Amino acid sequence: MRHHAADLEYRGNPKRRRAVGKRRDALIRRRKAMGISQEEVAHRLGVDRTTVSRWDRGENDPQPLHRRELAELLGVSSIELDRFLFDPDDRLPQQTVAGRVATRPHLVESAAVTVEDLQRIDQTRTHFQEMYRRVGGVPTLPRINAVLDQRVAPMLRAAYENNLGRQLFRAAGSLTAFAGVCAYDADQQMAATARFAEALSLARASADLQFEGYLHALLANQAMHLGELDQVLDHTETVLDIFGDRLNSALICDLHTLAAKAHARAANTTACHRHLAAAETSAERAWQGPDLPEASYMTAGLIQLQTAEALRRLGDTTAARTYADEAIRTAPNTHLRGQVHRWAGYALVLTAEGEIEEAADAATTMLDCAVGMESGRLHDRLTSVVRALRPYSAEAPVASTLERAEVQLAEPGA
């Protein structure tokens, strides 16, 4: 039987093996964070539930084949899984009851984290954010995962004083959350959920209210994609009720528009308009409030795009067109990925209004902006436009646009 190098390392190095019968809390937390029961693990891996229970209690080890499958199920690397299995005390830092950050005092001073380390994490996130906006989450994800596993994870196990520790959790949480965004964009939803759960734990450990609210916005957006409208409203309306005006106004605006879109999908007109009005009120504050670097995606015109899409779903295409026009007017001021979304939304509104030739032109501009991007979510956007235009394929402008769209949909990055 063949084994991976990581398997052989643990078999051949007694110092790395676990203490028999020691409960694997980190493994259990990861499974629960992803909403996976012991029964589901057993079903997916083809073992008995009692076997999974013994793994959790540290009474038995998964076989190498099961380790690979378990790592995939939990959305972690083989190295991370081995740490959960054989180093049960090696876990993400948590806040103590007194509100202080727990550290590992036995580590030597040479392993201490510095302010420069935190700056590099922030710079790395900025780099990957620009990469994501230009080429999509598919090519960005493996690179950001490598940085998290090889550079950031060791920092979280290093020595640091309390204030610097909170800053480390904040920086590491931001990069982890963005890895979740890339996984979501690459259609790796279980991995995205795992990364968001990690980031939420780090956000709470850092005591950063704004960042915690941002994580709920990400989770709401993912729930929207999965069609889990109740979860969208749980994340958005609950956070808005609890945190209220203590949040950055750009984030408040985004939470309201997410809630509005969920209500629009559920055909709840009154609630949709209530949240749209609240979003506009928040937008008029010119993004005042505590700083939130992650909210840079909230560029001028995005709220108008979100509003147009909610109104289109409610059937109010005239009002939707007004907001869509404004979203397009400001489109040149945003990045290419944002422009793809805006032109896609515009094409859908125009199609709903019966302006088919103009819709085909908008779809062509959308395709121009999407060239070279590998993204599950942009693929979805292009597909929705193609689906809306297909009934009009007999018209020459539409036929040409559809032919080109089929090529780009079939060849990611074309």
C-alpha positions in Angstrom: 0.0 0.0 0.0 1.3 3.5 -0.9 1.3 6.3 1.6 1.8 10.0 1.4 4.9 11.6 2.8 2.8 13.1 5.6 1.5 9.7 6.6 5.0 8.3 6.7 6.2 11.2 8.8 3.7 10.5 11.5 4.2 6.7 11.4 8.0 7.1 11.6 8.3 9.8 14.2 6.9 8.8 17.7 7.2 12.3 18.9 4.5 13.4 16.4 2.0 10.7 17.4 -1.0 11.6 19.5 -1.7 10.4 23.0 -4.1 7.5 22.8 -7.6 8.4 23.9 -7.1 12.2 23.8 -10.2 13.9 22.5 -9.6 15.8 19.2 -11.3 19.0 19.9 -9.9 20.8 16.8 -11.2 18.1 14.5 -14.6 18.2 16.2 -14.8 22.0 15.9 -13.9 22.0 12.2 -16.6 19.4 11.5 -19.2 21.3 13.4 -18.2 24.6 11.9 -19.1 23.1 8.5 -22.4 21.7 9.8 -21.4 18.1 9.2 -22.6 15.4 11.6 -20.7 12.2 12.4 -23.4 10.3 10.5 -22.7 12.4 7.3 -18.9 11.8 7.7 -19.6 8.1 8.0 -21.9 8.0 5.0 -19.5 10.0 2.8 -16.4 7.9 3.7 -18.2 4.5 3.8 -17.5 3.7 7.4 -19.6 3.2 10.6 -20.6 6.1 12.7 -18.9 4.5 15.7 -15.6 4.6 13.7 -16.0 8.4 13.2 -16.8 8.7 16.9 -13.6 6.9 17.8 -11.7 9.3 15.5 -13.2 12.2 17.4 -12.3 10.7 20.8 -8.7 9.9 19.7 -9.2 6.2 20.1 -8.4 5.3 16.5 -6.8 6.9 13.5 -8.3 7.2 10.0 -6.6 5.1 7.4 -4.6 7.0 4.7 -7.3 6.7 2.1 -9.9 8.0 4.6 -7.6 10.9 5.6 -7.5 12.2 2.1 -11.3 11.9 1.8 -11.8 13.4 5.3 -9.5 16.4 4.4 -11.6 17.1 1.3 -14.8 16.8 3.2 -13.6 19.2 5.9 -12.1 21.6 3.3 -8.6 21.5 4.8 -5.1 20.4 3.5 -3.6 17.1 4.5 -1.1 19.0 6.7 -4.0 20.7 8.6 -5.8 17.4 9.0 -2.7 15.7 10.4 -2.4 18.5 12.9 -6.0 18.0 14.0 -5.4 14.3 14.3 -1.9 14.1 15.9 -1.5 17.5 17.6 -4.9 18.0 19.4 -3.6 20.9 21.4 -2.5 22.8 18.2 -5.6 24.9 17.6 -6.7 28.4 16.5 -6.2 31.0 19.3 -9.3 31.9 21.3 -10.3 34.8 23.5 -10.2 34.0 27.2 -13.1 34.8 29.5 -11.3 38.0 30.5 -11.1 39.2 26.9 -7.4 38.6 26.5 -5.9 36.6 23.7 -4.5 33.2 24.7 -0.9 32.6 23.6 1.5 29.7 23.7 4.2 30.8 26.2 6.4 27.8 25.7 7.5 29.0 22.2 10.9 30.7 22.0 11.3 34.4 21.6 12.8 34.0 18.1 9.4 32.8 16.8 7.7 36.1 17.9 5.4 37.9 15.4 6.4 41.4 14.4 4.5 44.4 13.0 6.3 43.9 9.7 4.7 40.4 9.6 1.3 41.9 9.8 2.0 44.5 7.2 3.1 41.7 4.8 -0.2 39.8 5.4 -2.1 43.0 4.5 0.0 43.5 1.4 -0.5 39.9 0.4 -4.3 40.3 0.7 -4.2 43.4 -1.5 -2.1 41.6 -4.1 -4.5 38.6 -4.2 -7.6 40.9 -4.3 -6.3 42.6 -7.4 -5.5 39.2 -9.0 -9.0 38.0 -8.2 -10.5 41.1 -9.8 -8.5 40.6 -13.0 -8.5 36.8 -13.5 -11.0 35.4 -11.0 -11.0 33.1 -8.0 -10.1 29.9 -9.8 -6.4 30.7 -10.4 -6.1 32.8 -7.2 -7.3 30.2 -4.8 -4.4 27.7 -4.8 -1.9 30.6 -4.3 -3.7 32.2 -1.4 -4.2 28.7 0.2 -0.4 28.2 0.0 0.3 31.4 1.7 -2.1 30.7 4.5 -0.8 27.2 5.1 2.9 27.9 4.7 3.3 31.5 6.1 0.2 32.5 8.1 -0.6 29.3 10.0 2.9 29.3 11.7 2.4 32.9 12.8 -0.8 31.9 14.6 1.2 29.4 16.6 4.0 31.8 17.4 4.5 34.0 20.4 3.0 37.5 20.6 1.8 40.0 23.2 -1.9 40.6 23.6 -2.4 43.7 21.5 -0.3 42.4 18.6 -2.1 39.1 18.9 -5.4 40.8 18.2 -3.9 42.6 15.2 -2.5 39.3 14.0 -6.0 37.6 14.2 -7.5 40.6 12.3 -4.9 40.4 9.5 -5.0 36.6 9.3 -8.7 36.6 9.4 -9.0 39.0 6.5 -6.7 36.9 4.3 -8.6 33.7 5.4 -11.9 35.3 4.6 -10.6 36.3 1.1 -9.5 32.7 0.6 -13.2 31.8 1.3 -14.3 34.4 -1.3 -12.0 32.7 -3.9 -13.2 29.2 -2.9 -16.8 30.4 -3.3 -15.9 31.9 -6.7 -14.3 28.6 -7.7 -17.4 26.6 -6.8 -15.7 25.0 -3.8 -18.5 25.7 -1.4 -17.4 23.4 1.4 -14.0 24.9 1.4 -15.5 28.4 1.3 -17.6 27.6 4.4 -14.6 26.2 6.2 -12.6 29.4 5.5 -15.4 31.7 6.5 -15.8 29.7 9.8 -12.1 30.1 10.5 -12.2 33.8 9.7 -15.2 34.4 11.9 -13.4 32.8 14.8 -10.4 35.1 14.2 -12.7 38.1 13.9 -14.2 37.4 17.3 -10.8 36.8 18.8 -9.6 40.2 17.4 -12.7 41.9 18.9 -13.3 43.7 15.6 -17.0 44.3 15.3 -16.8 45.7 11.7 -14.9 42.7 10.5 -17.3 40.3 12.2 -20.2 42.1 10.4 -18.3 41.7 7.1 -18.1 38.0 7.6 -21.8 37.8 8.0 -22.2 39.6 4.7 -20.0 37.1 3.0 -22.0 34.2 4.5 -25.2 35.9 3.4 -23.9 36.2 -0.1 -22.9 32.6 -0.2 -26.4 31.6 1.2 -28.0 33.7 -1.6 -26.0 31.7 -4.2 -27.1 28.4 -2.6 -30.8 29.6 -2.6 -30.9 29.5 1.2 -33.0 32.6 1.6 -33.7 32.1 5.3 -30.0 31.9 6.0 -29.5 35.2 4.0 -32.0 36.9 6.3 -30.6 35.3 9.4 -27.1 36.8 8.6 -28.3 40.2 7.4 -31.3 41.2 9.5 -29.8 39.7 12.7 -26.5 41.6 12.3 -28.3 44.8 11.5 -30.6 44.4 14.5 -27.7 43.6 16.9 -24.9 45.9 15.6 -27.0 48.7 14.1 -25.3 52.0 13.4 -22.1 50.8 15.0 -21.2 49.3 11.6 -19.5 51.0 8.7 -22.2 52.6 6.6 -21.0 50.9 3.4 -21.4 47.5 5.1 -24.8 48.5 6.4 -25.8 49.3 2.9 -24.5 46.0 1.6 -26.4 44.1 4.3 -29.6 45.9 3.5 -29.3 45.2 -0.3 -28.6 41.5 0.4 -31.7 41.3 2.5 -33.7 43.2 -0.2 -32.6 40.7 -2.8 -33.6 37.8 -0.6 -37.1 39.3 -0.1 -37.4 40.0 -3.8 -36.7 36.3 -4.6 -39.4 35.4 -2.1 -41.7 37.9 -3.7 -42.0 39.9 -0.4 -42.5 43.3 -2.0 -43.0 45.3 1.2 -39.9 44.0 3.0 -37.8 44.3 -0.1 -38.7 48.0 -0.5 -38.1 48.6 3.2 -34.5 47.3 2.9 -33.9 49.2 -0.4 -35.0 52.4 1.3 -32.6 51.7 4.2 -29.8 51.0 1.8 -30.3 54.3 0.0 -30.3 56.2 3.3 -27.1 54.5 4.3 -25.5 55.3 0.9 -26.2 59.0 1.4 -23.8 58.9 4.4 -20.9 58.7 2.0 -19.5 55.6 3.7 -19.0 57.2 7.0 -18.2 55.3 10.2 -15.4 53.0 11.4 -12.8 52.0 8.7 -13.3 48.7 7.0 -10.7 48.0 4.3 -12.6 44.9 3.1 -15.5 47.1 2.1 -13.6 48.5 -0.9 -15.9 46.5 -3.2 -18.7 49.0 -2.3 -17.9 51.4 -5.2 -20.2 54.1 -6.5 -23.1 52.6 -8.5 -23.0 49.1 -6.8 -26.1 49.9 -4.7 -27.9 51.1 -7.8 -27.0 47.7 -9.5 -28.3 45.7 -6.5 -31.4 47.8 -6.4 -32.1 47.4 -10.1 -31.8 43.6 -9.7 -34.2 43.4 -6.8 -36.7 45.6 -8.6 -36.4 43.5 -11.8 -37.2 40.4 -9.8 -40.3 42.1 -8.5 -41.3 43.0 -12.1 -40.8 46.8 -11.8 -38.7 47.1 -14.9 -39.2 50.8 -15.3 -37.8 51.7 -11.9 -35.1 49.0 -12.4 -34.0 50.7 -15.6 -33.5 54.0 -13.9 -31.1 52.4 -11.3 -29.4 50.3 -13.9 -28.6 53.4 -16.0 -26.9 54.9 -13.0 -24.9 51.7 -12.3 -23.6 51.8 -15.9 -22.8 55.5 -15.8 -20.4 54.9 -13.0 -19.1 51.5 -14.3 -15.8 52.9 -15.7 -14.8 53.9 -12.2 -14.8 50.3 -11.0 -12.6 47.2 -11.8 -13.2 44.8 -14.7 -14.9 42.2 -12.5 -17.4 44.8 -11.3 -18.0 46.0 -14.8 -18.9 42.4 -15.9 -21.6 42.3 -13.2 -22.9 45.8 -14.1 -23.2 45.1 -17.8 -24.8 41.7 -17.1 -27.4 43.3 -14.8 -28.0 46.0 -17.4 -28.5 43.4 -20.2 -31.0 41.6 -18.0 -33.0 44.8 -17.3 -33.0 45.7 -21.0 -34.2 42.3 -22.0 -37.0 42.5 -19.4 -38.0 45.8 -20.9 -38.0 44.3 -24.5 -35.1 46.4 -25.7 -33.4 43.3 -27.2 -30.9 44.9 -29.6 -29.6 47.2 -26.8 -29.5 44.2 -24.5 -27.3 42.3 -27.0 -25.0 45.3 -27.1 -24.7 45.4 -23.3 -24.0 41.6 -23.3 -21.2 42.1 -25.8 -19.6 44.7 -23.6 -20.0 42.3 -20.7 -18.2 39.6 -22.7 -15.4 42.0 -23.5 -14.8 42.8 -19.8 -14.9 39.1 -18.9 -12.1 37.9 -21.3 -9.4 36.0 -19.4 -11.3 35.5 -16.2 -11.9 32.1 -14.6 -14.7 32.5 -12.2 -17.7 30.4 -11.2 -19.8 33.4 -10.3 -19.1 35.3 -13.5 -19.8 32.1 -15.4 -23.2 32.2 -13.7 -23.8 35.8 -14.7 -22.9 35.1 -18.3 -25.2 32.1 -18.3 -28.1 34.1 -16.9 -27.7 36.6 -19.7 -27.5 33.9 -22.3 -30.7 32.3 -20.9 -32.5 35.6 -21.1 -31.5 36.4 -24.7 -31.9 32.9 -26.1 -35.6 33.3 -27.0 -34.5 36.1 -29.3 -31.8 34.2 -31.1 -33.4 34.7 -34.5 -32.3 38.4 -34.4 -28.9 38.9 -35.9 -27.3 40.9 -33.1 -28.5 38.4 -30.5 -27.3 35.4 -32.5 -23.8 36.9 -32.8 -23.7 37.7 -29.1 -24.9 34.2 -28.1 -22.3 32.5 -30.4 -19.5 34.4 -28.7 -20.9 33.8 -25.2 -21.1 30.0 -25.8 -17.3 30.1 -26.7 -16.4 31.9 -23.5 -18.6 29.7 -21.3 -17.1 26.6 -22.8 -13.5 27.8 -22.4 -12.9 29.5 -19.1 -10.4 32.3 -19.5 -11.1 32.6 -23.3 
